[in-house]
Amino acid sequence: MNARKRVGMVAWIERLLFSALLLIGVEAATAAEPSAELIAAAKKEAVVVVYISTVSPVYQEIATAFEKRYGIKVQYLEARASEIAERIRTEQAAGKPLADLIYTGLTSMAILKRDNVLDPYGDVPNVRNIGDFFSKDERSPERDDIIVPVHAATWAVLVNPSLVKAGDEPRSWLDLLDEKWRGKILMDDPRALGGGNVFFNATFDAFGRSFHEKLAAQKPTLSREVMVSPQRVARGEYAIYAPMNAANYLRMRGLPVKMIALKEGNPYIVVGLGLLKKAPHPNAAKLLMNYFLEEESQLKYPNNGWRNVVTAIDGKIAEDRKMFVEPRLLGKTPTPERAEELLATAGGIYK
């Protein structure tokens, strides 16, 4: 056997061994269970308190299933991210923390991390099962020992087929700049935290300032009524709604609308859990974090229009829900400073 063939054979064997090790690792990670000590300590605490700024019925389903399995009560408070952040700061400054976990988008989470109100999560074995398909930027807050990614919200485009004929549909975000859509676009407001700003951040980085200056010249109608906007497209008030939280499409079944994932990808934001400093029930909090990453919990996300983070379960997702997990993702989570800068930039472009 010549030297080239020997090198090729060695490389093939190395790849085979590496693949085998990966399979072993995946099986071990999938089979990981919280320690008996953690479960016992969590049950002794008997309750876990979660502050939530992300509107989704999924966490309620997961909380109910968690209570049934472990007998630990889940209490949660829903409010805007800014209100929750202020509440956390006030409680921690007073030395009287009430909550154990924060459940919010990673932009808000990164600010809390910067403000030093979060602790390392420690014993959460299912973290190893999180798929590596989000931002690869090493500065991203999506990979550390503080924040546990749980799911991703993604944004696509909604059109009214009676106003946007087949073959005339936008296929790229750049297609929104076509003159024929002038005055016909309903748009989530990019000047406020939310889907519009997630879209602004992703496309600003991808296409530059000129894209948004041209889009603003299209005279889109800006709205913060995210639950009403899809209905306005269905009624024919607008031809296009962009961006639209993909999860809202499930509420639109049977109406004259069509969701489109554009070729550059769907803007997204990861939603995660963070363990608050001086948490009154830290063990119950860690156990709940781990439960959010179990297979039965993760499958609830695509079933409700979100993107799961444990990608090993993708093969078990129902065919009519794969539209929520198959499109590529566009953008990354900005640092707190960058997020504030982009918010101000959006305000300067869209008047």
N, C-alpha and C positions, 0 to 999 in steps of 0.2 A: 504494500500500500504506500503510495507516494505521500509526501509531506502535506500537500494540499488536501488530499482525501482524509488523512488522519486528523487534520485541523477541523475539517467539516464534520467528521464523525464525533469528535470530542464536543463540538458546539451543539450537535444534535442531542447527544447524551445529556449535556448540561441543561438544555432547554427542557428535555423530558423530566429530569430530576426536579427542576425548578417548578414545572407544572404540577408534579406530584406533591411537592411541598405546599404549593398554593392550595391544592385540594384539601390536604390534611389540615391546613390552617383554617380554611373556610369551615370545614366540619367542626373543628374545635371551637371556632368563634361562634358558630350557630348554636352549638350545644351549651355555650357558656351560661351559667346560672349565677345569680347573686349568692353570696356566701350565706351559710346558715346563721352566722353571727349578725350579718346585716339585716336579714329578715326578722330575726328575734328582736333586735334593737328597734327596728322600724315598727313592729307590732306593739312594742312597749310604749312607743310615742303615740300610737293610735290615730294620729291625724297628720295631714300635710296641707299647708296653705299655699295657694298659687295665685300670683297676680298676673292677669292676662290682658294683653292689648291687641290680640289677633282674633278677629271674628271668624269662628269656625265651630260647627257643631261636633267636629271630630273629637276634640279634647274632652267633651262631655261624655261621649261614648266610651272613650278610653278610661276616663276617671271612674265611670260606673263599673266597668269590667275589672278595674284595679281594686276597687272596694270589695267586689264580690270575691276576688281571689284571695286577698290578703286580710280583709276585715279592717282596713285602714280607711278612715274617712278622708275624702278630698274636698277641701273647701276652696272656693276661688272667687276672686273679685275681678270683674271686667271694667276697664276704663281705657281712656286714650293713653298712648305711650308716654306723652309728656306728663300727664297727671300721675301715672304710676311712678315714673322716675322721681317726681317731686315727693311723692308719698314715701318712697324708699329712703330718699335722702333725709327727710324729716325724722322718720323712725330711727334710722341709724344714728343720726346726730343726737337724738334724745336717749340713745341706748335702750330703746324699747322696740326692737324689730318684731313684727307680727307675722310676716310672710317668710316662707322657706324658699320658694322658687319664683322666678320671673319667666314668663312665656311670651316672647315677642320677637320681632324681626331683628336680624343681626346688625342693622344700622343702629337701632336703639340699644341693642345689647353691647355694641362696641363702645358706646358712650358710657354706659354703666360700668363697663370694664375699665375704661380710662379713669372714671371717677372712683375706682377702688372700692366698689360696694359688692363685688362678687368674689367668691372663694373657689379654689380648685375643687372639682367635683369628686375626685378620688375613685372610690370603688363603684364603677358603673361598667361592668364587663361587656355589655352589648355595644358599647361605643366602637369596638373593633370591627363591627359589622357594617359601619357606615361606608357607603360606596364613595369612591374618589372621582366624582364627576363634576364637582363644583369648581370654583375658581382655583387655579393652580398657583396663583400669586402667593409667594411665601409670606407676604405681609397680611394676607387675608385672615380675619378673625374666625374663619370657618374651621381652622385646624389648630386647636390648642387644648390646654387642660382646664379651661374655664367654661367654655360654651359647648353645649351638646346640640348639634343640629338635629332637628326632628322631622321637618318637612320643608318643601319649597313651594311658594306661591309663584305662578308664572302668568304672564300677560300675553295675549294674542290679539287678533283683530276680529271684530264682528261686522258682518255686512248683511244688508237686506238684499236678497237675490232678485227682487223685483226692480231694484234700483241699481244693482251692480250685476250685470249679466255675466254668465259663465264665459270665461276667456278674457273678461275685462277686470277680473278681480286682482287686487294688489298681490304680488308675489314677493316683493321686497319692501322693506320699510321706506326705501327711496321712492317707491311708486306713489306714496302718499303726497309727493310733491307735484304730481301731474296736475296741470291746470284744470282738468275736468272735475277734480274733487274740491275745487275752491268753494268754500261755504257749505260743503256737504259732509264735513267731518265733525263728529262729536268726540271730544277728547277729555280724558281725565286731567284735571288741573295739575300741571307739573310744578307749580309754585308752592305746593303744600306737600307734606309727607304723605305718602300713599302710592298707589299704582302709577299715577301720572309722573311722580318724581322718580320712581324706579325706572320707568320707561325713559325719562329724560336722561338720567345718569348713564344708562346702558348705551343709548343711541348717541349721546354727546361724545362718549369715549370712542364709539365705533365710527361715527361719521363726521364729528367735529361740530363746531358752533354754527357753521354755515347751513347745515341741515336744519337746525331748529329755527334759524332766521328765515329760511325759505318756508318751513312748515308754518311758522307764525303768520307769514304773508298769505297763507291759504285761508286765513280767517276762520280757524276752527272755533267751535263753541266750547268753551272750557266749563267743566262741571265737576262738582265734588259729590254728586248724588250717584254713587257707584251702584246702588241697587236699582235705581230708576233708569239710568242711561241705556241699558240693553233694551228696555221696554220702548224707549223712544225710537230706537232703530227699527224694532219690530213694527211699530206703528207707521213707519215711513217718514218720520220727521228728518232723519238723517240717513245717508247711504252707508256711512262707515262709523264705527265706534272704535277708537284706538287710544290707548290700549284698554283691553278688557280682561279683568281677572278671569282666567280660564275656568275656575271653579263655578263661576256664575252661569256658565253655559248649560249646566245641568238643569237650571231653572227655566231655560228657554226652549226645552224640547217641545216640539209641536207648533212653535211659532215660526213665522217666516224670516228666519235668520240663519246664518251659517258662520261658523268659527273657522278662521284661517290661521295657520302657523306660517310665518314668513321665513324665507330661506336663510336669513342670517341668524335666526333663533328667537326664542321668546325671552324678553327681559324677565328677570326673576329676583326674588329675595328669599334667602333661607330664613326660616323661623326656628328658633331654638329655645332651649331651657338653660337657665343659669342659677347656680346655688348662691343665695344671698348670704352675706357675712352675718355671723351670729344667728343663723337660722335656728328657730326654736325646736325644729324637728328635722335635723339634718339627715338622719338615717332613713326616715320615711321619704324624704325628698330624693335621696339617691336611688331608693328602690323604685320610686315613680319614674324617675329619669330612665332607669333601665327598662321599665315596662313600656315606655313610649317607643322603644326601639325593638320590641319583640315583633315577630312576624304578624300576629293577629292584629296588633296595633297599627303597624305600618301599612297593612293592606287597606285599612280604613281610609287612608289619605287618597290614593288614586280612585277609590270607590266614590269619593266625594269631590273629585276634581283637582286634587293637589298632587304634588310630586313627592313620592316617598324617598327617604335617604338611604334605606337599607336596600340596595339594588339587587341583592341576591334573590329577592322575591319577585323580580320583574316578570319572570316566566309564569307566575301564578295570577297575574293581573288579568281581569276579564277583558275580552277583545274590545268591547265598547267603551272601555276606560283607558285604553292604551294611548288615545289621543292626548292624554294629560301627562304622559311620561316619555313619549317617543321624540317630540321635538327637541332640537338642540337648545342649549341655554346661551343667552347673550348677556354679557356684562359680568360684573363682580361686585362684591360688597365694598363700598368705599370706606375709607377711614373716617372717623368723626369729623376731622378737619375738612377733608375732601367733600363729605356730604354737605356740610354747611356752605362751602364754597359753591357747589353745584346748585344748591337751593337758591342762593343769591343770584347766580347767573340766570337761572330759569326766570326769576322775577324781573330781570332786566330785559329779557327777550320777549316774554309774553306779557303784554300790557293789559 
